[in-house]
Amino acid sequence: MTVGIALVGSGIFAREEHLPAIQTTAKLSLKAIYSRSLKSAQTLSEKLSDVELYSDDQTGQSFDDLLKRDDIKGVIIALPILAQPEYIKKALAAGKHVLAEKPIAKDVATAQELLSWTQSKASTSATYTVAENFRFLDSFLYGSQQISSLGRILTFRARVATLVQPGGKYFETAWRKVPEYQGGFLLDGGVHIIAAIRLLLSGGKQNIKVASAFTAQLQEHLPPVDTLNSTLQLSNGSSGTLSISFGTTDKGSEYLIACENGSVHVSMGKVTVTKAGKEAEVREFKDEGNGVRQEVSAWAESIEKGVRNEMQSPEEALRDLEVLEACLRSGEQAGKPVELTL
């Protein structure tokens, strides 16, 4: 027996990632697609059959009408950052399970308000989860597991660098091109990187407690800032660095955790584990993709079992956002340390 769901949103990620993931998840059955316009919903559903289309420009086919359907038990929401909370609330109030794209909200205050609302107003039959596909990448899960056996974390670094060019598919999305939220691409893409480093650090039972950062806008077309370089202190007193730039000619992605008894390095689906006194062991994860297929499958399984997958909990997504926001606030204050409380 499959779970009937709807896909809310028809943008790039819904088309290229969520729709294929739904189609390959045997436990899910796509019943409906909602988009603001019928034209965009039709574009997404072009090769689909038995999927009903909902949009704001059709009479009797609004998002509210979609939520009245008993055969739809859950929704995957992939909408612009500022639009999502309203749709999340409506779906949860109607008793629909929700998997909503990251970041959880535009800022910590909005996210906390949303969480407070879900705890008091959401239907008790519905679960609210946040889609963070990096938490389902096999390379990071394996890396975190290895770190758990290497003793105390001593230092770490995470570095992701690229240049978002005008004309690129994500840049030309109107709401990303002129962001009405903090951090621009640092918020939209940076929370992935923070989720990944937090997952690795959790292998050593460590949380980020203090952030000190410098931020900058290196490219005129990437407001308000496109680069951050930060030092992060852990709960055990150790520290490491987080470097994210969407506005540099540098290019690359790597994560390194150094522990008392060895180190773990993750880069592009490859994990190198070096244990004290032993040769480095390399393991590759060629079929992990970007984790969306795994996260959608995990969501389907959680609905079937009636138990939320904690890797998709909104509390985890809120902690990702808190780290990013702390770095941005520190950057606005010339690197002044900002304490994290969540």
Backbone torsions as a table, in degrees:
resi	resn	phi	psi	omega
1	MET	NA	132.0	-178.2
2	THR	-100.2	160.7	177.7
3	VAL	-99.0	123.4	178.5
4	GLY	-76.3	129.3	-179.7
5	ILE	-135.6	169.1	174.5
6	ALA	-124.5	148.2	174.5
7	LEU	-104.1	120.9	-175.3
8	VAL	-106.5	108.2	-175.2
9	GLY	118.1	146.5	-177.5
10	SER	-135.0	26.1	-178.9
11	GLY	-79.2	-165.8	-174.3
12	ILE	-58.6	-49.1	-174.9
13	PHE	-70.0	-36.6	176.7
14	ALA	-62.7	-42.1	-177.3
15	ARG	-72.7	-46.5	-172.6
16	GLU	-87.9	-23.2	-174.0
17	GLU	-121.3	-55.6	-174.5
18	HIS	-66.5	-46.8	-178.4
19	LEU	-60.1	-49.7	176.7
20	PRO	-60.6	-36.7	179.6
21	ALA	-65.6	-41.1	177.4
22	ILE	-62.3	-42.8	-176.5
23	GLN	-67.1	-24.7	179.9
24	THR	-97.7	2.3	178.6
25	THR	-100.6	105.4	-172.4
26	ALA	-61.6	-26.2	-176.8
27	LYS	-80.2	-6.4	-178.2
28	LEU	-113.0	147.5	175.5
29	SER	-131.9	117.3	-178.1
30	LEU	-77.6	116.0	-177.5
31	LYS	-100.8	-28.6	-173.1
32	ALA	-155.3	156.5	174.1
33	ILE	-129.0	134.2	174.6
34	TYR	-117.2	137.8	170.6
35	SER	-146.9	163.9	-178.8
36	ARG	-62.7	-33.0	178.9
37	SER	-121.9	148.5	178.2
38	LEU	-63.8	-35.6	-179.3
39	LYS	-59.2	-46.0	-179.3
40	SER	-69.6	-34.6	176.4
41	ALA	-65.7	-38.6	179.1
42	GLN	-66.7	-37.1	179.1
43	THR	-62.2	-42.0	-179.9
44	LEU	-69.5	-33.0	-173.5
45	SER	-96.0	11.4	-172.0
46	GLU	-51.1	-39.6	-176.0
47	LYS	-106.1	17.3	-177.3
48	LEU	-107.3	153.7	173.7
49	SER	-126.0	157.0	178.0
50	ASP	60.1	32.1	175.6
51	VAL	-121.1	121.3	-178.4
52	GLU	-85.6	142.4	-176.1
53	LEU	-104.9	134.7	178.3
54	TYR	-124.3	144.1	179.0
55	SER	-162.7	164.5	-177.5
56	ASP	-72.3	-18.6	-177.4
57	ASP	-100.3	21.9	173.1
58	GLN	-121.8	138.5	176.7
59	THR	-76.2	129.2	178.3
60	GLY	76.0	10.0	-178.7
61	GLN	-130.2	38.8	-178.9
62	SER	-81.9	175.4	176.0
63	PHE	-61.7	-39.1	177.4
64	ASP	-61.1	-37.2	178.2
65	ASP	-67.3	-40.1	177.6
66	LEU	-57.9	-42.2	-176.2
67	LEU	-68.5	-13.0	179.7
68	LYS	-81.2	-11.0	-176.7
69	ARG	-75.4	125.9	-179.5
70	ASP	-73.7	-22.1	-177.4
71	ASP	-83.9	-4.5	176.0
72	ILE	-103.1	112.1	-176.0
73	LYS	-96.9	-20.1	-177.7
74	GLY	-152.0	163.4	178.5
75	VAL	-135.1	141.0	169.6
76	ILE	-102.9	119.7	-173.9
77	ILE	-107.2	118.8	178.5
78	ALA	-130.4	77.5	-176.4
79	LEU	-119.9	168.5	175.4
80	PRO	-55.0	149.9	-173.8
81	ILE	-50.7	-47.6	-175.1
82	LEU	-71.3	-24.9	-176.1
83	ALA	-83.2	-24.1	-167.6
84	GLN	-61.7	-44.5	-174.7
85	PRO	-53.5	-39.7	-179.8
86	GLU	-61.3	-43.4	-178.7
87	TYR	-71.9	-36.7	176.8
88	ILE	-59.9	-47.6	-179.2
89	LYS	-61.6	-44.8	-178.9
90	LYS	-62.4	-42.7	-178.4
91	ALA	-66.3	-44.1	-179.6
92	LEU	-66.7	-37.8	177.8
93	ALA	-64.2	-29.3	179.7
94	ALA	-86.4	1.6	177.1
95	GLY	83.1	20.1	179.5
96	LYS	-96.1	136.3	173.1
97	HIS	-65.6	141.4	-175.8
98	VAL	-124.0	131.1	166.0
99	LEU	-120.4	105.8	-174.4
100	ALA	-110.2	141.0	-178.9
101	GLU	-61.0	151.9	173.1
102	LYS	-76.1	165.0	-12.9
103	PRO	-66.5	160.7	-177.8
104	ILE	-58.5	-31.7	178.5
105	ALA	-167.7	177.5	-177.2
106	LYS	-72.6	-23.6	178.1
107	ASP	-157.6	170.2	-175.7
108	VAL	-63.0	-41.0	-178.0
109	ALA	-61.3	-44.4	179.3
110	THR	-65.8	-39.6	178.8
111	ALA	-63.9	-42.3	179.5
112	GLN	-66.1	-37.4	176.7
113	GLU	-64.1	-41.1	179.0
114	LEU	-63.6	-43.6	178.5
115	LEU	-63.4	-41.9	178.0
116	SER	-61.2	-40.5	178.7
117	TRP	-62.7	-45.2	-176.7
118	THR	-63.6	-31.2	-178.7
119	GLN	-75.8	-20.4	-177.0
120	SER	-113.0	-25.8	-172.4
121	LYS	-117.3	-21.3	-176.8
122	ALA	-68.0	150.5	175.4
123	SER	-61.4	138.9	-178.1
124	THR	-67.9	-16.0	-179.1
125	SER	-86.2	-7.2	-173.9
126	ALA	-106.9	144.1	175.4
127	THR	-111.0	141.5	178.9
128	TYR	-109.9	119.7	179.3
129	THR	-131.1	157.7	-179.3
130	VAL	-117.1	134.4	-178.2
131	ALA	-82.8	108.7	172.8
132	GLU	-126.3	93.0	-171.5
133	ASN	-65.5	-24.4	179.4
134	PHE	-65.2	-24.1	178.3
135	ARG	-73.6	-6.9	-179.5
136	PHE	-115.2	10.5	175.4
137	LEU	-76.7	126.0	-175.4
138	ASP	-59.0	-34.8	-178.6
139	SER	-64.0	-42.6	179.9
140	PHE	-73.0	-35.8	176.9
141	LEU	-64.6	-43.1	177.7
142	TYR	-65.4	-42.6	178.7
143	GLY	-60.0	-43.4	179.4
144	SER	-63.0	-39.8	178.5
145	GLN	-63.4	-41.6	179.7
146	GLN	-65.9	-40.4	179.9
147	ILE	-60.4	-32.4	-177.8
148	SER	-62.8	-17.1	-178.4
149	SER	-108.0	8.7	-173.9
150	LEU	-108.3	10.4	176.9
151	GLY	82.6	-164.0	-172.9
152	ARG	-62.9	136.7	175.0
153	ILE	-73.0	129.1	-178.0
154	LEU	-100.6	-51.1	178.0
155	THR	-147.3	168.7	176.7
156	PHE	-159.1	162.5	171.8
157	ARG	-151.2	146.6	173.0
158	ALA	-131.9	127.6	-178.8
159	ARG	-136.1	122.7	175.5
160	VAL	-133.1	123.5	-176.2
161	ALA	-137.3	136.0	176.4
162	THR	-163.5	175.0	177.4
163	LEU	-124.5	114.0	175.4
164	VAL	-81.0	114.4	-174.9
165	GLN	-96.2	148.3	169.7
166	PRO	-57.4	139.9	-178.3
167	GLY	97.4	-17.8	177.1
168	GLY	-66.3	153.1	-173.1
169	LYS	-62.5	-36.8	179.7
170	TYR	-78.1	-38.3	179.8
171	PHE	-62.4	-37.5	-175.7
172	GLU	-78.9	1.5	169.9
173	THR	-70.9	123.3	-170.2
174	ALA	-52.7	-44.7	-175.3
175	TRP	-72.9	-20.9	174.6
176	ARG	-85.8	-32.3	-176.4
177	LYS	-66.0	-38.7	177.1
178	VAL	-125.4	79.3	-173.5
179	PRO	-68.2	135.0	175.8
180	GLU	-107.2	35.0	-179.3
181	TYR	-146.8	161.4	-176.0
182	GLN	-63.5	144.8	168.0
183	GLY	82.3	-16.0	-178.4
184	GLY	54.6	-127.9	-179.4
185	PHE	-64.8	-23.4	177.4
186	LEU	-63.6	-35.2	176.8
187	LEU	-75.3	-50.4	-173.8
188	ASP	-64.4	-43.6	-178.7
189	GLY	-101.2	-27.3	-174.4
190	GLY	-66.4	-29.9	-179.0
191	VAL	-64.7	-27.0	174.5
192	HIS	-59.5	-46.7	-175.7
193	ILE	-66.5	-39.9	177.9
194	ILE	-66.9	-40.4	176.9
195	ALA	-59.8	-40.2	-178.6
196	ALA	-66.5	-47.2	-179.1
197	ILE	-68.5	-34.9	177.6
198	ARG	-65.8	-37.1	177.8
199	LEU	-63.8	-44.4	178.3
200	LEU	-63.7	-45.5	-179.6
201	LEU	-63.3	-30.4	179.8
202	SER	-65.0	-22.4	175.2
203	GLY	-62.3	-29.0	176.3
204	GLY	-100.9	15.5	178.9
205	LYS	56.2	41.5	-179.4
206	GLN	-118.0	143.6	175.3
207	ASN	-118.6	153.9	175.4
208	ILE	-81.8	127.8	-174.6
209	LYS	-113.0	-30.1	-177.9
210	VAL	-140.1	141.0	177.8
211	ALA	-127.8	135.4	173.9
212	SER	-131.2	123.5	-170.5
213	ALA	-143.7	156.4	167.9
214	PHE	-117.4	136.4	-179.7
215	THR	-124.6	159.0	-179.7
216	ALA	-158.1	155.8	169.0
217	GLN	-105.9	102.6	-176.7
218	LEU	-86.9	-25.6	-179.2
219	GLN	-117.4	130.2	-176.7
220	GLU	-59.4	-30.7	-176.3
221	HIS	-86.1	5.4	-178.1
222	LEU	-122.4	64.2	178.6
223	PRO	-77.4	161.1	-5.4
224	PRO	-84.3	-26.0	173.7
225	VAL	-143.6	152.0	179.5
226	ASP	-126.9	-0.6	-174.7
227	THR	-142.1	137.3	171.0
228	LEU	-139.7	139.8	173.9
229	ASN	-127.1	121.0	-171.8
230	SER	-136.0	156.7	169.1
231	THR	-110.4	130.2	-178.0
232	LEU	-118.7	133.4	177.4
233	GLN	-103.1	138.7	-178.5
234	LEU	-93.8	170.9	-179.2
235	SER	-65.8	-21.9	178.1
236	ASN	-90.6	4.5	178.5
237	GLY	93.7	-15.6	176.6
238	SER	-70.7	164.8	-179.5
239	SER	-140.2	164.8	179.2
240	GLY	-157.5	-174.3	-175.7
241	THR	-123.7	149.6	175.7
242	LEU	-129.5	120.3	-178.6
243	SER	-127.0	118.2	-179.8
244	ILE	-130.6	127.2	174.9
245	SER	-142.7	130.0	173.3
246	PHE	-107.3	11.0	-176.0
247	GLY	-131.2	30.5	-175.1
248	THR	-124.8	157.5	174.9
249	THR	-81.0	-10.0	171.7
250	ASP	-66.1	155.1	-180.0
251	LYS	-148.7	134.3	177.1
252	GLY	155.0	168.8	179.9
253	SER	-150.3	122.5	178.4
254	GLU	-155.2	149.7	179.2
255	TYR	-135.3	130.1	-179.7
256	LEU	-133.7	130.6	173.9
257	ILE	-120.6	120.4	178.4
258	ALA	-104.8	125.4	-177.1
259	CYS	-118.6	174.5	-179.8
260	GLU	-56.9	-37.6	-173.0
261	ASN	-113.6	22.4	178.1
262	GLY	147.5	-173.4	-177.6
263	SER	-141.0	159.4	177.7
264	VAL	-130.3	127.9	-179.8
265	HIS	-122.3	126.1	180.0
266	VAL	-118.1	127.9	179.0
267	SER	-156.6	119.4	173.1
268	MET	51.4	53.9	176.5
269	GLY	73.7	12.6	179.2
270	LYS	-125.3	132.3	-180.0
271	VAL	-118.5	125.2	176.5
272	THR	-110.8	119.3	-179.9
273	VAL	-110.9	121.8	178.5
274	THR	-116.4	110.9	-179.9
275	LYS	-98.5	148.2	-176.5
276	ALA	-51.3	126.4	176.3
277	GLY	76.7	6.7	-178.2
278	LYS	-126.5	160.0	176.7
279	GLU	-73.2	152.5	-179.6
280	ALA	-63.6	140.5	176.1
281	GLU	-110.8	127.9	-178.2
282	VAL	-111.5	131.6	176.4
283	ARG	-129.9	131.6	-178.6
284	GLU	-108.1	147.2	-179.9
285	PHE	-124.6	77.3	-171.1
286	LYS	-72.8	-21.9	-174.6
287	ASP	-107.6	15.3	-175.4
288	GLU	-76.3	-18.6	-178.6
289	GLY	61.0	-141.0	178.0
290	ASN	-111.4	11.3	173.1
291	GLY	90.0	-7.2	-177.1
292	VAL	-68.1	-42.4	177.9
293	ARG	-58.1	-43.0	-179.1
294	GLN	-67.6	-39.0	-177.6
295	GLU	-71.4	-36.0	177.7
296	VAL	-68.1	-39.4	176.8
297	SER	-63.8	-40.8	178.8
298	ALA	-64.8	-38.2	177.9
299	TRP	-64.0	-44.8	179.2
300	ALA	-59.9	-42.0	179.5
301	GLU	-65.4	-37.2	-179.9
302	SER	-67.7	-36.0	177.0
303	ILE	-65.3	-43.9	-179.9
304	GLU	-61.1	-40.9	-178.7
305	LYS	-82.3	-18.0	-178.3
306	GLY	75.7	20.7	-179.5
307	VAL	-131.4	126.0	-178.8
308	ARG	-64.9	137.7	173.0
309	ASN	-78.1	117.9	-172.4
310	GLU	-68.0	-18.9	174.4
311	MET	-69.8	-15.0	177.9
312	GLN	-107.7	13.6	-177.2
313	SER	-69.2	144.0	176.8
314	PRO	-63.4	-25.4	177.5
315	GLU	-64.3	-39.7	176.6
316	GLU	-64.0	-44.3	179.2
317	ALA	-63.1	-35.8	177.9
318	LEU	-64.7	-39.1	178.9
319	ARG	-67.2	-36.8	174.0
320	ASP	-58.6	-48.0	-178.5
321	LEU	-63.6	-37.7	-179.3
322	GLU	-62.1	-40.8	178.7
323	VAL	-62.5	-47.2	-178.8
324	LEU	-61.8	-45.9	-178.6
325	GLU	-65.0	-37.6	177.6
326	ALA	-61.6	-40.5	178.1
327	CYS	-64.7	-41.9	179.2
328	LEU	-65.4	-41.5	179.4
329	ARG	-65.9	-39.8	178.4
330	SER	-63.8	-41.8	178.9
331	GLY	-61.1	-33.2	178.1
332	GLU	-71.9	-16.6	-177.6
333	GLN	-115.7	32.5	175.1
334	ALA	57.0	38.2	174.6
335	GLY	89.6	7.9	179.3
336	LYS	-57.9	129.8	-179.3
337	PRO	-59.7	138.9	177.6
338	VAL	-122.4	126.3	-179.4
339	GLU	-83.9	141.7	175.8
340	LEU	-98.1	143.3	-173.2
341	THR	-119.4	-14.7	-174.4
342	LEU	-84.6	NA	NA
